[in-house]
C-alpha cells in the first residue's frame, strides 16, 4: 500500500537536487497509466486539495461590473468577436465564473474558445445563481482550493504545489490526488505504470508503488 510517507520521500529526493533558478518552481505530480483506454474510460475530476498553493487568475461574465474581479458584461461580449482579443482573454485567466442567466449567451459567444481550453464556466465550478459579493467571494475561494485532473493521453500531469510549500503539505496534496485518481481507474492499481514527482526544472523522483 502506497502511503503519504512514500510521497514525502519523493519530495525530499527532488529537494536534494538543489536546482538554482530565479523563480518559484511548481511541483508536478505525474501519473503514468497502462492498459487504460481513453475512448472507453474518462478521467476528468475536480478536487478540493488539502493545501491551497496559489491564487488563480479569475474573471467573470456578469450582468454588472464587480470590484472583486475583472468583469466582462453582456454589453461587452461583441468586442470579443475579434480573434486577437478572444485569444488574449483566454490566455489571461486561469478560470472564468459566470452568472447563470448569462450562460446561454456565454456558450454562444465564448464556448468555442473557452471549451477546448478547459476554462468554460460549469455548474461544478464557476456558475453562480445570485450575482452578489458574497456569492462571488464564495466561488472564488472554492476555485482557489480546487484543481482539475484530466487525462488527454495515458498520463496525467498536474501542479499540486510550489517549491516554497512545506514538504508535508506537498506530500499530502500528492497523496490525496493519487488516491482520488485511483478510485476512478477501472482496474485500480493495475492501471498504474508509474507515479512521479518533480519540480519544474528537476529530474522526476519515482514514488514507490508497493
Steps between C-alpha positions, in 0.01 A plus 500: 500500500634843399513742793541873546855428620583354157405834345694686767814301415461593131464869590813483717686334212425778251578758769855356518561586134520866610445645152569874494237702315374858522135412545285293733470156345172315474470149643356259243339165566525262203289184490583276204232248411498160330222292346280809517283574195401867488227417249330267747586667830534867586705662772359843574486617862469824696652452845525710820866467596597505870749788463440794265822604328407788271231753419367453150437781254121515480271714284122518499224517239252704702200727449673788679859592581648355819774649715614149598628384161542600136157499341363462148138616479255384234523839329871430444461151349509626139847650555639147513392413148849627421715183501804671652295634790344159554838323506640758740199458730537121512875527569463765770293298749512155656123472544178690443188526712160602369150601594263210423274739305780570253609141435311455167654821363844404635480159333416667167761777518788332685439123499724423201796674662451416869380142453818353344709695754307341788401843633126507429292577813316189614240411767778307677733795518411844379127571473327717759122521537500835679729780392615661824830552683449207738429253218800625303732481802383146585556367150843667474607334828370168370683534168829582672481182707408275206707338226401335175623154409453406136666231291539577129749216462595199716678736737384768741722795588380774732630759744445410867721759671787747492859434608465747788217295651577269792608150394220350709235716329631408154501131591147521642368670184670240279377208711143633495496549121662160443227327704220686323641399160532142622129491590388568143742272315314193369766260630632709786873449566524266201453806277806672650829491314690750716449800729754783499552834672719781367567869530484699175874469431596181686516141393194304619511277806305174497244429768534141611197297395463205737 
